[in-house]
């Protein structure tokens, strides 16, 4: 009996020493190249990767700069006119709204990053071909910070993500500190060849306005079924709410859309009763940072909108 107790004590001591030597954490045998990565994506999925991805395809060009910052290797990207210079030669796999699955497969990726709200239907297709994917929502600034942390998790570069987030937070805080503590009634229009809608706080410009403490006249309105970041356009609502400032985001030929909208403002008597139109406080936002997610350029978007409303402060 004494021998058995001694053996058990020896085993227990060995186990305790092993645990203490590991900092008290349970040790899980590594998989693949020694790294197992678990990502909780924005589609509510728990995605396990047995190694760090080395061949990534992105279904939105807005993922390119954050991935580059944390050392990700992109071998395929969505087709877009708004591509950073460093990514122009990366093979294209079709427009964000119409990804060519065959082109993606031909690149032999070990991960595909999918844009939430646009490409989720591709998840199963990639799974059926043995290719893991993660779904990322990247619209608001908070989305971007989460996106950066996820990508840093993929590449093993959390310090780079933390440094970038800290820098952006500081720049945005400095911009907000300059603004007077007053509520501005704003409207954010989205103009395309298919017409107009009004953006909510889930949009890029809408989220910045909300962070500034401005009053979005569309707040509380019912979102569109296929676009939760917008609500249907109504001139009656615009006149009734009488915004002090109107921001416009365009998709398509920016110059043509801007001219058409300004012509409508000038010729329609109802529009001429709106304070923002009367005082020439209608501002067109650049497509390259307000149409697709600006990513690391979010502080520039904050400054752009703040400077339009308060040019004397910047």
For each residue, the residues with C-beta under 8 A, 3 or more apart:
1: 4 5
2: 5 6
3: 6 7
4: 1 7 8
5: 1 2 8 9
6: 2 3 9 10
7: 3 4 10 11
8: 4 5 11 12
9: 5 6 12 13
10: 6 7 13 14
11: 7 8 14 15
12: 8 9 15 16
13: 9 10 16 17
14: 10 11 17 18
15: 11 12 18 19
16: 12 13 19 20
17: 13 14 20 21
18: 14 15 21 22
19: 15 16 22 24
20: 16 17 23 24
21: 17 18
22: 18 19 25 27
23: 20
24: 19 20
25: 22
26:
27: 22
28: 36
29:
30: 33 34 35 36
31: 34 35 36 50 51
32: 35 36 50 51
33: 30 50 51 52
34: 30 31
35: 30 31 32 50 51 52 156
36: 28 30 31 32 48 49 50
37: 48 49 51 52 153 154
38: 46 47 48 49
39: 46 47 48 49 134 150 153 154
40: 44 45 46 47
41: 44 45 47 134 135 136 150
42: 116 135 136 137 143 146
43: 116 120 123 135
44: 40 41
45: 40 41 123 134 135
46: 38 39 40
47: 38 39 40 41 132 133 134
48: 36 37 38 39
49: 36 37 38 39 52 53 111 132 154
50: 31 32 33 35 36
51: 31 32 33 35 37 54 110
52: 33 35 37 49 154 155 156
53: 49 56 72 73 109 110 111 154
54: 51 73 110
55: 73 75 107 108 109 110 111
56: 53 67 72 73 74 75 76 109 110 111 112 113 154
57: 74 75 76 77 93 104 107 109 111 112 113
58: 61 63 64 67 74 76 77 78 112 113
59: 63 78 93 96 99 112 113 114 115 118 119 122
60: 63 78 96 113 115 118 138 292 293
61: 58 64 77 78 80 82 83 84 87 96 292
62: 65 115 138 292 293 294 295
63: 58 59 60 66 67 74 113 115 136 138 147 151 295
64: 58 61 67 68 74 77 83 84 86 87 90
65: 62 68 69 84 295 296 297
66: 63 69 70 144 147 148 151 295 296
67: 56 58 63 64 70 72 74 113 151 155
68: 64 65 71 72 74 86 87
69: 65 66 148 160 161 164 296
70: 66 67 148 151 152 154 155 157 160 161
71: 68 155 157 160
72: 53 56 67 68 151 154 155
73: 53 54 55 56
74: 56 57 58 63 64 67 68 77 87 90
75: 55 56 57 90 91 107 109
76: 56 57 58 90 91 92 93 103 104 107 109
77: 57 58 61 64 74 80 83 87 90 91 92 93
78: 58 59 60 61 92 93 94 95 96 99
79: 92 93 94 95 96
80: 61 77 83 95 96 292
81:
82: 61 287 288 291 292
83: 61 64 77 80 87 88
84: 61 64 65 87 88
85: 88
86: 64 68
87: 61 64 68 74 77 83 84 90
88: 83 84 85
89:
90: 64 74 75 76 77 87
91: 75 76 77 103 107
92: 76 77 78 79 103
93: 57 59 76 77 78 79 99 100 103 104 107
94: 78 79 98 99 100 103
95: 78 79 80 98 99
96: 59 60 61 78 79 80 99 115 118 119
97: 118
98: 94 95
99: 59 78 93 94 95 96 104 119 122
100: 93 94 103 104
101: 104 105 122 125 126
102: 105 106
103: 76 91 92 93 94 100 106 107
104: 57 76 93 99 100 101 107 109 112 126 131
105: 101 102 108 129 131
106: 102 103
107: 55 57 75 76 91 93 103 104
108: 55 105
109: 53 55 56 57 75 76 104 112 131
110: 51 53 54 55 56 131 132
111: 49 53 55 56 57 131 132 133 134 154
112: 56 57 58 59 104 109 122 126 131 132 133 134
113: 56 57 58 59 60 63 67 133 134 136
114: 59 118 119 120 122 123 133 134 135 136
115: 59 60 62 63 96 118 119 135 136 138
116: 42 43 120 135 136 137 138
117: 120 137 228
118: 59 60 96 97 114 115
119: 59 96 99 114 115 122 135
120: 43 114 116 117 123 135
121: 124 125
122: 59 99 101 112 114 119 125 126 133
123: 43 45 114 120 126 127 133 135
124: 121 127 128
125: 101 121 122 128 129
126: 101 104 112 122 123 129 131 132 133
127: 123 124 130 131 132 133
128: 124 125
129: 105 125 126
130: 127
131: 104 105 109 110 111 112 126 127
132: 47 49 110 111 112 126 127
133: 47 111 112 113 114 122 123 126 127
134: 39 41 45 47 111 112 113 114 150
135: 41 42 43 45 114 115 116 119 120 123
136: 41 42 63 113 114 115 116 143 147 150
137: 42 116 117 143
138: 60 62 63 115 116 143 144 147 293 295
139: 143 202 203 204 207 229 293
140: 143 144 202 204 207
141: 144 145 168 172 207 208 211 298
142: 145 146 207
143: 42 136 137 138 139 140 146 147 293
144: 66 138 140 141 147 148 293 294 295 296 298
145: 141 142 148 149 165 168
146: 42 142 143 149 150
147: 63 66 136 138 143 144 150 151 295
148: 66 69 70 144 145 151 152 161 164 165
149: 145 146 152 153 158 161 165
150: 39 41 134 136 146 147 153 154
151: 63 66 67 70 72 147 148 154 155 161
152: 70 148 149 155 156 157 158 160 161 162
153: 37 39 149 150 156 158
154: 37 39 49 52 53 56 70 72 111 150 151
155: 52 67 70 71 72 151 152
156: 35 52 152 153
157: 70 71 152 160 161
158: 149 152 153 161 162
159: 162 163
160: 69 70 71 152 157 163 164
161: 69 70 148 149 151 152 157 158 164 165
162: 152 158 159 165 166
163: 159 160 166 167
164: 69 148 160 161 167 168 296
165: 145 148 149 161 162 168 169
166: 162 163 169 170
167: 163 164 170 171
168: 141 145 164 165 171 172 296 298 299
169: 165 166 172 173
170: 166 167 173 174
171: 167 168 174 175 299 302
172: 141 168 169 175 176 211 298 299 302
173: 169 170 176 177
174: 170 171 177 178
175: 171 172 178 179 299 302 303 306
176: 172 173 179 211 212 302 306
177: 173 174
178: 174 175 306 310 313 314
179: 175 176 212 306 310 313
180: 310
181: 213
182:
183: 213 214 215
184: 212 214 215 244 245 309
185: 214 215 217 241 242 243 244 245
186: 209 214 215 216 217 243 244 245 246 247
187: 198 216 217 218 238 241 243 245 246 247 276
188: 198 199 203 205 206 209 216 218 246 247 248 249
189: 196 197 198 199 233 246 247 248 249 261
190: 196 197 198 199 203 230 248 249 250 251
191: 195 196 248 249 250 251 257 261
192: 195 250 251 252 257
193: 251 252 257
194:
195: 191 192 233
196: 189 190 191 233
197: 189 190 224 227 230 231 232 233
198: 187 188 189 190 217 218 221 230 231 232 233 234 237
199: 188 189 190 203 205 206 216 218 229 230 249
200: 203 206 216 218 219 221 223 228 229 230 231
201: 206 207 209 210 216 219
202: 139 140 206 207 228 229
203: 139 188 190 199 200 206 207 229 230 249
204: 139 140 207 208 249 289 290 293 294 301
205: 188 199 208 209 247 249 285 290 301 305
206: 188 199 200 201 202 203 209 210 216 218 229
207: 139 140 141 142 201 202 203 204 210 211
208: 141 204 205 211 212 301 302 305
209: 186 188 201 205 206 212 214 216 247 305
210: 201 206 207 213 214 216
211: 141 172 176 207 208 302
212: 176 179 184 208 209 305 306
213: 181 183 210
214: 183 184 185 186 209 210 245
215: 183 184 185 186 219
216: 186 187 188 199 200 201 206 209 210 219
217: 185 186 187 198 237 238 241 243
218: 187 188 198 199 200 206 221 231 237
219: 200 201 215 216
220:
221: 198 200 218 231 237
222: 231
223: 200 227 228 229 230 231
224: 197 227 228 230 231 232
225:
226:
227: 197 223 224 230
228: 117 200 202 223 224
229: 139 199 200 202 203 206 223
230: 190 197 198 199 200 203 223 224 227
231: 197 198 200 218 221 222 223 224
232: 197 198 224
233: 189 195 196 197 198
234: 198 237 238
235: 238 239 268 270 271
236: 239 240
237: 198 217 218 221 234 240 241
238: 187 217 234 235 241 242 243 271 274
239: 235 236 242 270 271 273 274
240: 236 237
241: 185 187 217 237 238
242: 185 238 239 273 274 275
243: 185 186 187 217 238 246 274 275 276
244: 184 185 186 275 276 279 281
245: 184 185 186 187 214 276 281 283 308 309
246: 186 187 188 189 243 274 276 277 281 282 283
247: 186 187 188 189 205 209 283 284 285 305 308
248: 188 189 190 191 258 261 282 283 284 285
249: 188 189 190 191 199 203 204 205 285 287 290 291
250: 190 191 192 254 257 258 284 287 291
251: 190 191 192 193 287 291
252: 192 193 256 257
253: 256 257
254: 250 257 258 284 287
255: 258 259
256: 252 253 259 260
257: 191 192 193 250 252 253 254 260 261
258: 248 250 254 255 261 262 284
259: 255 256 262 263
260: 256 257 263 264
261: 189 191 248 257 258 264 265
262: 258 259 265 266 282
263: 259 260 266 267
264: 260 261 267 268 271
265: 261 262 268 271 272 277 282
266: 262 263 271 272
267: 263 264
268: 235 264 265 271 272
269: 272 273
270: 235 239 273 274
271: 235 238 239 264 265 266 268 274 277
272: 265 266 268 269 277 278
273: 239 242 269 270 278
274: 238 239 242 243 246 270 271 277 278
275: 242 243 244 278 279 281
276: 187 243 244 245 246 279 281 282
277: 246 265 271 272 274 280 281 282
278: 272 273 274 275
279: 244 275 276
280: 277
281: 244 245 246 275 276 277 309
282: 246 248 262 265 276 277
283: 245 246 247 248 305 308 309
284: 247 248 250 254 258
285: 205 247 248 249 289 290 304 305
286: 289 290 304
287: 82 249 250 251 254 290 291 292
288: 82 291 292
289: 204 285 286 294 297 300 301 304
290: 204 205 249 285 286 287 294 301
291: 82 249 250 251 287 288
292: 60 61 62 80 82 287 288
293: 60 62 138 139 143 144 204
294: 62 144 204 289 290 297 298 300 301
295: 62 63 65 66 138 144 147 298
296: 65 66 69 144 164 168
297: 65 289 294 300 301
298: 141 144 168 172 294 295 301 302
299: 168 171 172 175 302 303
300: 289 294 297 303 304
301: 204 205 208 289 290 294 297 298 304 305
302: 171 172 175 176 208 211 298 299 305 306
303: 175 299 300 306 307 314
304: 285 286 289 300 301 307 308
305: 205 208 209 212 247 283 285 301 302 308 309
306: 175 176 178 179 212 302 303 309 310 313 314
307: 303 304 310 311 313 314
308: 245 247 283 304 305 311
309: 184 245 281 283 305 306
310: 178 179 180 306 307 313 314
311: 307 308 314
312:
313: 178 179 306 307 310
314: 178 303 306 307 310 311
